[in-house]
């Protein structure tokens, strides 16, 4: 097993056949259980990696071929990548909320990935078809704008040269795009949630300061 690129919160290693994800930080066991349940229930409905085994700390998944969307953005393919992300997100939001929980659901709430963006999407580099969407540990029932805004935030923050292609993402998703003030508010809400997450992990540590800086930058963005 060797460490895989692009793992930020957890320790992820793989050998070309299996991927082992060891959860770290606050609520690690809860996040593992949530992702385990979702991957099991979403199999056959959405492109997700197969689950092979689970312990209290580690989830073992089948390896899925594909290139992370962020690498394809950097390779100069933003329109195709973001269009595929938009189509996939529409499918995620159209999935029955019962895959996450049972019982009554509030009107307008959908299955929210919770960390959606090209960094968590694997694609075929020739066809740009999505082979898998990964990292479901923050999934919950919520408002569609949470995922729409966060995908936009990932592009604006980490791939600003691809910002011009965001229209392909929104058009592929379909429907009316929430106005910019609503999207930016959703971005700031998520930045604050991640600041709090880091503060629980390491009070006043570098992660806290990083998310404070990112929130300040986000607050200054214009449409």
C-alpha positions as CSV (number, residue, x, y, z in Angstrom):
1,X,0.0,0.0,0.0
2,X,1.3,3.5,-0.8
3,X,-0.2,6.9,0.1
4,X,-2.6,8.2,-2.5
5,X,-2.5,11.8,-3.7
6,X,-5.1,14.4,-2.8
7,X,-6.0,13.0,0.7
8,X,-6.5,15.9,3.0
9,X,-8.5,14.9,6.1
10,X,-7.8,11.2,6.4
11,X,-5.0,8.8,5.6
12,X,-5.7,7.0,2.3
13,X,-3.4,4.3,0.8
14,X,-3.8,1.9,-2.1
15,X,-2.2,-0.8,-4.1
16,X,-4.0,-0.6,-7.4
17,X,-6.6,-3.1,-6.3
18,X,-7.8,-1.9,-3.0
19,X,-7.9,1.5,-1.2
20,X,-7.8,1.8,2.6
21,X,-9.2,4.9,4.2
22,X,-8.4,5.5,7.8
23,X,-10.5,8.2,9.4
24,X,-8.9,10.8,11.6
25,X,-10.0,13.9,13.4
26,X,-13.3,14.7,15.1
27,X,-16.2,12.3,14.8
28,X,-14.0,9.9,12.9
29,X,-16.1,6.8,13.7
30,X,-19.4,8.6,12.9
31,X,-18.0,9.8,9.5
32,X,-16.8,6.2,8.7
33,X,-20.3,4.8,9.5
34,X,-22.0,7.4,7.4
35,X,-19.8,6.8,4.4
36,X,-20.0,3.0,4.8
37,X,-23.8,3.1,4.8
38,X,-24.0,5.4,1.9
39,X,-21.6,3.6,-0.3
40,X,-23.4,0.4,0.3
41,X,-26.8,1.9,-0.5
42,X,-25.7,3.9,-3.4
43,X,-24.0,1.0,-5.2
44,X,-25.9,0.5,-8.5
45,X,-27.6,4.0,-8.3
46,X,-24.5,6.2,-8.6
47,X,-20.9,5.6,-9.6
48,X,-19.3,4.9,-6.2
49,X,-16.4,2.6,-5.1
50,X,-17.4,-0.8,-3.9
51,X,-17.0,-1.6,-0.2
52,X,-14.9,-4.6,0.7
53,X,-14.5,-4.4,4.5
54,X,-14.9,-2.0,7.4
55,X,-13.4,-1.8,10.9
56,X,-14.0,0.8,13.6
57,X,-11.3,3.0,12.0
58,X,-10.8,1.9,8.4
59,X,-12.9,1.4,5.3
60,X,-11.5,-0.8,2.6
61,X,-12.8,0.0,-0.9
62,X,-12.3,-1.4,-4.3
63,X,-10.0,0.6,-6.6
64,X,-11.8,2.5,-9.3
65,X,-9.9,3.6,-12.4
66,X,-10.1,7.2,-13.3
67,X,-8.3,10.6,-13.0
68,X,-9.3,13.1,-10.3
69,X,-11.1,16.0,-11.8
70,X,-8.7,18.5,-10.4
71,X,-5.9,17.0,-12.4
72,X,-7.9,17.2,-15.6
73,X,-8.7,20.9,-14.7
74,X,-5.0,21.5,-14.4
75,X,-4.5,19.7,-17.7
76,X,-6.7,22.3,-19.5
77,X,-10.1,20.5,-19.7
78,X,-12.3,22.7,-17.5
79,X,-15.4,22.7,-19.7
80,X,-15.7,18.9,-20.0
81,X,-14.8,18.3,-16.4
82,X,-17.3,20.8,-15.0
83,X,-20.0,19.7,-17.3
84,X,-19.6,16.1,-16.1
85,X,-19.6,17.4,-12.5
86,X,-22.9,19.2,-13.1
87,X,-24.6,16.2,-14.6
88,X,-23.4,14.0,-11.7
89,X,-24.6,16.5,-9.1
90,X,-28.1,16.5,-10.6
91,X,-28.1,12.7,-10.2
92,X,-27.0,13.0,-6.6
93,X,-29.6,15.5,-5.7
94,X,-32.3,13.4,-7.5
95,X,-31.4,10.3,-5.4
96,X,-34.1,9.3,-2.8
97,X,-33.2,10.8,0.6
98,X,-34.0,7.5,2.2
99,X,-30.5,6.3,1.2
100,X,-29.3,8.4,4.1
101,X,-32.0,8.1,6.6
102,X,-35.6,6.8,7.1
103,X,-38.8,8.5,8.0
104,X,-40.3,11.8,7.0
105,X,-38.2,14.4,5.0
106,X,-38.6,18.1,4.9
107,X,-39.7,19.6,1.6
108,X,-36.9,20.8,-0.6
109,X,-34.2,18.8,1.2
110,X,-32.0,16.6,-1.0
111,X,-29.1,14.2,-0.5
112,X,-26.1,16.6,-0.2
113,X,-22.6,15.2,-0.8
114,X,-21.1,17.7,1.6
115,X,-17.7,18.1,-0.1
116,X,-18.6,18.1,-3.7
117,X,-16.3,19.3,-6.4
118,X,-13.8,18.0,-9.1
119,X,-11.4,17.0,-6.3
120,X,-13.8,14.2,-5.3
121,X,-14.8,13.0,-8.8
122,X,-12.9,10.5,-10.9
123,X,-13.3,10.6,-14.6
124,X,-12.3,8.7,-17.7
125,X,-9.7,11.0,-19.3
126,X,-10.9,10.2,-22.8
127,X,-14.7,10.4,-22.5
128,X,-14.9,12.5,-19.3
129,X,-17.5,10.1,-18.0
130,X,-17.6,9.9,-14.2
131,X,-16.2,6.6,-12.9
132,X,-16.7,7.4,-9.2
133,X,-17.6,10.1,-6.8
134,X,-15.7,9.6,-3.5
135,X,-15.6,10.9,0.1
136,X,-19.2,10.8,1.3
137,X,-18.3,11.2,5.0
138,X,-19.9,14.7,5.2
139,X,-23.1,13.7,3.4
140,X,-26.5,14.9,4.8
141,X,-29.9,16.1,3.9
142,X,-29.8,19.7,3.0
143,X,-30.2,22.4,0.4
144,X,-28.9,21.9,-3.2
145,X,-27.1,25.2,-3.0
146,X,-24.6,23.7,-0.5
147,X,-23.1,21.4,-3.2
148,X,-23.5,23.9,-6.0
149,X,-21.7,26.6,-4.1
150,X,-19.0,24.4,-2.8
151,X,-18.1,23.1,-6.2
152,X,-17.9,26.7,-7.4
153,X,-15.7,27.5,-4.3
154,X,-13.3,24.7,-5.0
155,X,-12.8,26.1,-8.6
156,X,-12.5,29.7,-7.5
157,X,-10.1,29.0,-4.7
158,X,-7.9,26.2,-6.1
159,X,-8.4,26.5,-9.9
160,X,-9.0,30.2,-10.6
161,X,-7.9,29.8,-14.2
162,X,-10.9,27.5,-14.7
163,X,-13.4,30.0,-13.3
164,X,-14.6,31.0,-16.7
165,X,-15.9,27.4,-17.3
166,X,-18.3,27.4,-14.3
167,X,-21.2,28.2,-16.7
168,X,-20.7,24.6,-18.1
169,X,-21.2,23.3,-14.5
170,X,-24.4,25.2,-13.8
171,X,-25.9,24.5,-17.3
172,X,-25.2,20.8,-17.0
173,X,-26.8,20.7,-13.6
174,X,-29.9,22.4,-15.0
175,X,-32.5,24.6,-13.4
176,X,-32.2,28.1,-12.0
177,X,-28.8,29.0,-10.5
178,X,-29.1,30.4,-7.0
179,X,-28.1,34.1,-7.0
180,X,-24.5,35.0,-6.1
181,X,-25.2,36.3,-2.6
182,X,-26.9,33.0,-1.7
183,X,-24.0,31.0,-3.2
184,X,-21.4,33.1,-1.4
185,X,-23.3,32.8,1.9
186,X,-23.3,29.0,1.5
187,X,-19.5,29.1,0.9
188,X,-19.0,31.1,4.0
189,X,-21.1,28.7,6.1
190,X,-19.1,25.8,4.9
191,X,-15.8,27.6,5.6
192,X,-16.9,28.3,9.1
193,X,-18.0,24.7,9.6
194,X,-14.5,23.5,8.5
195,X,-12.9,26.1,10.8
196,X,-14.8,24.7,13.7
197,X,-13.9,21.1,12.7
198,X,-10.2,22.1,12.7
199,X,-10.6,23.9,16.0
200,X,-12.0,20.7,17.6
201,X,-9.1,18.7,16.2
202,X,-6.3,21.2,17.1
203,X,-7.6,24.3,18.9
204,X,-6.2,27.5,17.4
205,X,-3.9,25.3,15.2
206,X,-2.8,26.0,11.6
207,X,-6.0,24.5,10.1
208,X,-8.1,27.1,12.0
209,X,-6.0,29.9,10.7
210,X,-6.1,28.6,7.2
211,X,-9.9,28.5,7.2
212,X,-10.1,32.0,8.7
213,X,-7.9,33.3,5.8
214,X,-10.0,31.4,3.2
215,X,-13.2,32.8,4.7
216,X,-11.8,36.3,4.5
217,X,-10.8,35.8,0.9
218,X,-14.3,34.3,0.1
219,X,-16.1,37.2,1.6
220,X,-14.2,39.6,-0.7
221,X,-15.1,37.7,-3.9
222,X,-17.5,39.3,-6.4
223,X,-19.8,37.5,-8.8
